[in-house]
Amino acid sequence: MFIPKISVVFYAIIFLTVASGCQQKNNAKNDIMMYGDTSRRGVPFSKDPHVVKFNGEYLMYFSIPPYEGNNDPMNGWAIGIARSTNLIDWEKAGEIVPVEEYERKGLCAPGALVIDGKVHLFYQTYGNWRNDAICHAVSEDGIHFERNKTNPIFHPTGDWNCGRAIDAEVVQFNNQYLLYFATRDSSMSIQMQGVASAPINTNFNRDEWMQLTDEAILAPKYPWEGKCVEGASVVQKGDSLYMFYAGAYNNGPQQVGVAKSRDGINWERLSNKPFLENGDPGEWNSCESGHPHIYKDEDDRTYLFYQGNDDFGKTWKISQKEVLWDDKGPHLNN
């Protein structure tokens, strides 16, 4: 459901401004993207970015928190939508808010896919702990969405996990769709990655998904990953898939790693160190650089979107860096 916002202030990297059309301004000299939606908390608060190109413009979907002091029982986490023509300056375009009973406590962590002129959105329910699951909705304009009647469409099974599924990422690969999700072990302590598949002609309904493993495909391994691997975002380069993932829980600090796969199921990390680290003290992302989204544009250039903050989660902003590629894999364009 779209709820228009008449007055929205956007956070810019060097000042706050209410510009005509509510468009966020950035540091033109360095072309630094810095986005934060202030509509709900009065401070920048945007998490979990995901970008698609649709109808000649870029759309970014992201998580926004509940309104403070609002006692509406449907006042939960929601999904914000912003539009851009250059991947740097973003203008608020709408929101997707809880409307169904299964999402009454909130919905967030969007992942989007454009198929045959429609935007398919995959998102998680929020606030239900073990029972949170993946949902699906579809839109003809990228703003107004119709829920899948079989929602929630996926949660994992097996003793290796707790039954929870969050942080959906859906990609087409080898004539099928792969759904990457984060779950936890039965003790709710360790966050890890799983994968399911649906046929190429799927409607993404609940009965069309098949879990592909009875164990995690990626779990915390190195000290910097702490007890958490989540927020997977996947891009295909050549015959391989590259997964950009978040290691450690929020503000741990959370940082970004990369793994590679030939089949979408078996993954090998490219390094024992983060690909994208949190910032130094005093920088905007000193507490984390997390929840990555790797976006491949129509010209095959790729951009790593990610969230960060410097106040242990009182605010959240989204930025991006271009990712370059060579025979060894991805590296940042610094």
C-alpha positions as CSV (number, residue, x, y, z in Angstrom):
1,M,0.0,0.0,0.0
2,F,1.4,3.4,-1.0
3,I,1.1,6.3,1.5
4,P,2.2,9.6,0.0
5,K,4.3,11.9,2.1
6,I,3.8,15.6,1.5
7,S,6.7,16.9,3.5
8,V,9.8,14.7,3.7
9,V,13.3,16.0,4.5
10,F,16.3,14.1,3.2
11,Y,19.7,13.9,4.8
12,A,22.7,15.1,2.7
13,I,26.3,14.5,3.3
14,I,27.1,18.0,4.4
15,F,23.8,19.6,5.3
16,L,20.1,19.1,5.8
17,T,17.9,20.6,3.2
18,V,14.3,20.6,2.0
19,A,14.8,21.0,-1.7
20,S,12.1,21.4,-4.4
21,G,10.6,18.0,-5.1
22,C,12.2,16.6,-1.9
23,Q,15.3,15.5,-3.8
24,Q,18.4,14.7,-1.8
25,K,21.5,16.6,-2.7
26,N,25.0,15.1,-2.5
27,N,28.6,16.1,-2.6
28,A,28.9,17.0,-6.3
29,K,32.6,17.3,-6.2
30,N,33.1,13.6,-5.2
31,D,29.8,12.3,-6.3
32,I,29.2,10.6,-2.9
33,M,25.8,9.1,-2.4
34,M,24.5,9.5,1.1
35,Y,20.8,8.8,1.6
36,G,18.7,8.8,4.8
37,D,14.9,9.1,5.0
38,T,13.9,11.3,7.9
39,S,10.1,11.0,7.5
40,R,9.5,8.7,10.5
41,R,12.1,9.5,13.2
42,G,13.2,13.1,12.2
43,V,16.7,11.8,11.7
44,P,18.2,9.8,8.8
45,F,17.0,6.2,9.1
46,S,17.2,3.9,6.0
47,K,18.5,0.3,6.0
48,D,18.7,-2.8,3.7
49,P,19.0,-1.2,0.3
50,H,18.1,-2.9,-3.0
51,V,18.1,-1.2,-6.4
52,V,16.5,-2.0,-9.8
53,K,16.3,-0.2,-13.2
54,F,12.7,0.2,-14.1
55,N,10.9,2.3,-16.8
56,G,14.0,4.4,-17.4
57,E,14.8,5.2,-13.8
58,Y,16.4,3.6,-10.8
59,L,14.2,2.5,-7.9
60,M,15.7,1.9,-4.5
61,Y,13.8,-0.1,-1.9
62,F,14.9,0.1,1.8
63,S,13.7,-0.6,5.3
64,I,12.3,2.3,7.4
65,P,11.3,2.1,11.1
66,P,7.9,2.5,12.9
67,Y,6.7,6.0,13.7
68,E,7.7,7.0,17.2
69,G,4.7,7.5,19.6
70,N,2.2,6.0,17.1
71,N,-0.1,3.5,18.8
72,D,-1.6,2.2,15.6
73,P,-1.3,-1.7,15.8
74,M,-0.2,-1.7,12.2
75,N,2.6,0.8,12.8
76,G,5.5,-1.5,12.2
77,W,8.6,-1.5,10.1
78,A,7.9,-0.6,6.5
79,I,9.6,-0.4,3.1
80,G,10.5,3.0,1.6
81,I,10.9,3.6,-2.1
82,A,13.1,6.3,-3.7
83,R,13.8,7.1,-7.3
84,S,16.9,8.4,-9.1
85,T,18.3,9.0,-12.6
86,N,22.0,8.8,-11.7
87,L,22.3,6.4,-8.7
88,I,23.5,9.4,-6.5
89,D,20.6,11.8,-6.0
90,W,17.4,10.1,-4.7
91,E,13.8,11.4,-4.3
92,K,11.2,9.7,-2.1
93,A,8.6,8.0,-4.2
94,G,6.4,6.0,-1.8
95,E,6.1,3.4,1.0
96,I,4.9,-0.1,1.4
97,V,3.3,-0.5,4.9
98,P,1.8,-3.4,6.8
99,V,-1.7,-4.3,5.7
100,E,-2.1,-8.0,6.1
101,E,-2.3,-9.8,9.4
102,Y,0.9,-11.8,8.8
103,E,2.8,-8.6,8.5
104,R,1.1,-6.5,11.1
105,K,4.2,-6.2,13.2
106,G,6.2,-5.0,10.2
107,L,7.8,-5.8,6.9
108,C,11.4,-5.0,5.8
109,A,14.6,-6.1,4.1
110,P,13.4,-5.9,0.5
111,G,14.9,-7.6,-2.5
112,A,13.5,-6.8,-6.0
113,L,13.6,-8.4,-9.5
114,V,12.2,-7.0,-12.8
115,I,10.5,-9.7,-14.9
116,D,8.5,-9.0,-18.0
117,G,7.9,-5.3,-17.2
118,K,6.9,-5.9,-13.6
119,V,8.7,-5.5,-10.3
120,H,8.7,-8.5,-8.1
121,L,9.4,-7.6,-4.5
122,F,10.6,-10.2,-1.9
123,Y,10.5,-9.1,1.7
124,Q,10.4,-10.5,5.2
125,T,7.9,-10.2,8.0
126,Y,9.3,-8.5,11.1
127,G,9.0,-9.0,14.9
128,N,7.9,-12.7,14.9
129,W,11.3,-14.2,15.9
130,R,11.3,-17.9,14.8
131,N,8.2,-17.4,12.7
132,D,9.4,-14.6,10.5
133,A,9.2,-15.7,6.8
134,I,9.7,-14.5,3.2
135,C,6.8,-12.8,1.4
136,H,6.3,-11.7,-2.3
137,A,4.4,-8.9,-4.0
138,V,4.3,-7.7,-7.6
139,S,3.9,-4.2,-9.2
140,E,3.3,-2.8,-12.6
141,D,4.6,0.7,-11.7
142,G,7.2,-0.2,-9.0
143,I,5.3,1.8,-6.4
144,H,2.0,0.1,-5.7
145,F,2.2,-3.6,-4.9
146,E,-0.2,-6.5,-4.8
147,R,0.6,-9.3,-2.3
148,N,1.0,-12.9,-3.3
149,K,-2.2,-14.7,-2.0
150,T,0.0,-17.6,-0.8
151,N,2.1,-15.3,1.5
152,P,4.3,-16.1,3.4
153,I,5.9,-17.9,0.5
154,F,8.9,-19.5,2.2
155,H,10.4,-20.6,5.5
156,P,13.1,-23.3,5.9
157,T,12.7,-26.8,7.4
158,G,15.1,-29.1,9.1
159,D,17.0,-29.5,12.4
160,W,19.9,-27.3,11.2
161,N,17.7,-24.1,11.4
162,C,15.1,-22.5,13.6
163,G,12.4,-22.2,10.9
164,R,13.0,-18.5,10.3
165,A,13.7,-16.8,7.0
166,I,14.8,-13.2,6.5
167,D,16.8,-11.0,4.0
168,A,15.5,-12.5,0.8
169,E,17.6,-12.3,-2.4
170,V,16.2,-13.8,-5.6
171,V,18.3,-14.3,-8.8
172,Q,17.8,-16.2,-12.0
173,F,20.5,-18.7,-12.7
174,N,20.8,-21.9,-14.7
175,N,17.1,-21.8,-15.9
176,Q,15.7,-21.5,-12.4
177,Y,15.2,-18.9,-9.6
178,L,17.4,-19.1,-6.5
179,L,16.2,-17.7,-3.2
180,Y,18.9,-16.8,-0.7
181,F,17.8,-16.3,2.8
182,A,19.2,-15.8,6.3
183,T,18.2,-18.1,9.2
184,R,19.5,-19.1,12.6
185,D,20.4,-22.3,14.3
186,S,18.0,-23.9,16.7
187,S,19.4,-22.0,19.6
188,M,18.7,-18.7,17.8
189,S,22.4,-17.7,18.3
190,I,24.1,-18.2,14.9
191,Q,22.9,-16.5,11.8
192,M,23.7,-18.2,8.5
193,Q,22.7,-18.5,4.8
194,G,20.4,-21.0,3.1
195,V,19.1,-21.4,-0.5
196,A,15.9,-22.6,-2.2
197,S,14.8,-22.8,-5.8
198,A,11.8,-22.3,-8.0
199,P,11.2,-23.3,-11.7
200,I,11.8,-20.7,-14.4
201,N,8.0,-20.4,-15.1
202,T,7.2,-19.9,-11.4
203,N,4.6,-17.5,-10.0
204,F,6.7,-17.5,-6.8
205,N,3.9,-19.2,-4.9
206,R,4.6,-21.0,-1.6
207,D,4.2,-24.5,-3.1
208,E,6.8,-23.8,-5.9
209,W,9.9,-23.4,-3.7
210,M,12.2,-26.3,-2.9
211,Q,14.9,-26.0,-0.2
212,L,18.2,-27.2,-1.8
213,T,20.3,-28.2,1.2
214,D,19.9,-29.6,4.7
215,E,22.6,-27.4,6.1
216,A,23.8,-23.8,5.8
217,I,25.5,-22.8,2.6
218,L,27.5,-20.1,4.4
219,A,28.0,-19.7,8.1
220,P,30.3,-17.6,10.3
221,K,33.9,-18.8,10.0
222,Y,36.3,-15.9,10.6
223,P,36.6,-13.7,13.7
224,W,35.4,-10.6,11.9
225,E,32.1,-12.5,11.0
226,G,31.3,-13.0,14.7
227,K,28.1,-15.1,14.9
228,C,26.4,-13.8,11.8
229,V,26.4,-14.2,8.1
230,E,23.3,-12.4,6.6
231,G,22.1,-10.0,3.9
232,A,23.4,-11.9,0.9
233,S,23.3,-10.2,-2.5
234,V,24.3,-12.1,-5.6
235,V,25.5,-11.1,-9.0
236,Q,26.5,-13.3,-12.0
237,K,29.8,-12.6,-13.7
238,G,30.6,-15.1,-16.5
239,D,29.7,-18.6,-15.4
240,S,30.1,-17.8,-11.7
241,L,28.0,-16.2,-9.0
242,Y,29.5,-13.8,-6.5
243,M,27.8,-13.3,-3.1
244,F,28.3,-10.1,-1.2
245,Y,27.3,-10.8,2.4
246,A,27.3,-9.1,5.8
247,G,29.5,-10.5,8.5
248,A,28.7,-10.0,12.2
249,Y,25.6,-8.6,13.8
250,N,24.7,-4.9,13.4
251,N,27.4,-2.5,14.8
252,G,29.6,-5.5,15.7
253,P,30.9,-3.9,13.5
254,Q,29.1,-5.4,10.6
255,Q,31.3,-5.5,7.4
256,V,31.0,-7.0,3.9
257,G,32.6,-10.2,2.6
258,V,32.5,-11.9,-0.8
259,A,32.2,-15.6,-1.8
260,K,32.1,-17.3,-5.2
261,S,30.1,-20.2,-6.6
262,R,29.8,-22.2,-9.8
263,D,26.5,-23.8,-9.0
264,G,24.8,-21.3,-6.6
265,I,24.9,-23.9,-3.7
266,N,28.6,-24.4,-2.9
267,W,30.4,-21.2,-1.9
268,E,34.1,-20.3,-1.3
269,R,35.1,-17.1,0.3
270,L,37.6,-14.9,-1.7
271,S,39.4,-13.8,1.4
272,N,39.5,-14.2,5.2
273,K,39.2,-10.4,5.5
274,P,36.3,-8.1,4.8
275,F,35.9,-6.8,1.3
276,L,34.4,-3.5,2.6
277,E,35.3,-2.5,6.2
278,N,33.6,-0.2,8.6
279,G,35.0,3.4,8.6
280,D,37.6,4.9,10.9
281,P,36.5,6.8,14.1
282,G,34.8,10.0,13.1
283,E,33.6,8.7,9.7
284,W,29.9,8.3,8.9
285,N,30.2,4.5,8.9
286,S,32.5,4.0,11.8
287,C,30.0,1.6,13.5
288,E,29.4,-0.5,10.4
289,S,29.3,-1.0,6.7
290,G,26.6,-3.6,6.4
291,H,23.7,-5.3,4.6
292,P,25.2,-5.0,1.1
293,H,23.4,-5.0,-2.2
294,I,25.4,-5.5,-5.4
295,Y,23.6,-3.8,-8.4
296,K,24.6,-4.5,-12.0
297,D,23.5,-1.7,-14.4
298,E,22.5,-2.1,-18.0
299,D,26.1,-1.2,-19.0
300,D,27.4,-4.0,-16.8
301,R,29.0,-1.6,-14.3
302,T,28.4,-2.8,-10.8
303,Y,27.7,-0.8,-7.6
304,L,27.8,-1.9,-4.0
305,F,25.1,-0.3,-1.9
306,Y,25.4,-0.6,1.8
307,Q,24.2,0.8,5.1
308,G,26.2,2.5,7.8
309,N,26.1,4.7,10.9
310,D,28.4,6.3,13.5
311,D,26.1,6.3,16.5
312,F,25.4,2.6,17.1
313,G,22.1,2.5,15.3
314,K,20.5,5.8,16.3
315,T,20.6,6.7,12.6
316,W,21.2,4.8,9.4
317,K,22.3,6.0,6.0
318,I,22.8,4.3,2.7
319,S,25.7,4.9,0.3
320,Q,27.4,3.1,-2.6
321,K,30.7,2.4,-4.2
322,E,31.5,1.2,-7.7
323,V,33.0,-2.3,-7.9
324,L,35.5,-3.1,-10.6
325,W,36.4,-6.6,-11.8
326,D,39.6,-8.4,-13.0
327,D,40.8,-12.0,-13.3
328,K,41.0,-12.2,-9.5
329,G,37.4,-11.0,-8.9
330,P,35.9,-7.8,-7.6
331,H,37.7,-4.9,-6.1
332,L,36.6,-1.4,-5.0
333,N,37.0,1.7,-7.1
334,N,38.6,4.0,-4.5
